[in-house]
Amino acid sequence: MIKLITRNFLWKLLALTAAFGVWLNVANEPELATIVSVPVEYSNFPEDLEISSDIVGTINVEARGPAGQLRSLHDTRIAAVIDFANVRAPGERTFTLTRAEVDLPRGIDLVRTIPAQLRFRFERRATRAVPVNVPFSGKMPAGFSVAGVDIQPPQLRIGGPESHVLGAVKLTSDPFDLSNITGDTEQTLAVYAPESEVRILSEPRVKVKIRVERKR
């Protein structure tokens, strides 16, 4: 037993001295506080539900600890993780942010988060097809007019929170430019959803053909 203790005794003594020096240096560091902005991440998102309220992307975290550790906190990958495992039905849910949600490095204490709670409204996920509206821009040359418009496909399927999907009246394409058009023309136009909560499930494009006639 004595041989085990005395073997490489000098190296062990140096390692112990170095460890003590590090501890002493940390122990003598002043304790400071800082506020950092961290992203919010979501886990166990319910498959048949959607968030219909504003989604929070970042929060501010006030932390306290030794000065040396706090200085490196801004370069540390920290996130607030919200677990939706217990969300199983539509409605409003409140999540309080604690040390369990914000994984700070050892030795750093969580003072508070700003905001301290996050509240979300969940709705059933819905889909349906809505018509595409095609606006026109520019002016056709004198003596010509639009005789007919064909949009393919005339409708696109959208998805999102139920209330937003049911309230969506139409989608809108980029304008069809009529400038200098004197004959039948086709353009492929991008389509967008006016509401950010609603997304287009199919390719967000339509082909628009117009028939042009000469005025008499």
Secondary structure as UniProt FT lines:
FT   HELIX           2..6
FT   TURN            7..8
FT   HELIX           9..27
FT   STRAND          31..43
FT   TURN            47..48
FT   STRAND          49..51
FT   STRAND          58..66
FT   HELIX           67..73
FT   TURN            74..75
FT   STRAND          80..83
FT   TURN            85..86
FT   STRAND          91..96
FT   TURN            99..101
FT   TURN            106..107
FT   STRAND          109..114
FT   STRAND          117..133
FT   STRAND          136..137
FT   TURN            142..143
FT   STRAND          144..152
FT   STRAND          155..161
FT   HELIX           162..167
FT   STRAND          171..173
FT   STRAND          176..177
FT   TURN            179..180
FT   STRAND          185..192
FT   TURN            196..197
FT   STRAND          199..200
FT   STRAND          205..214
//
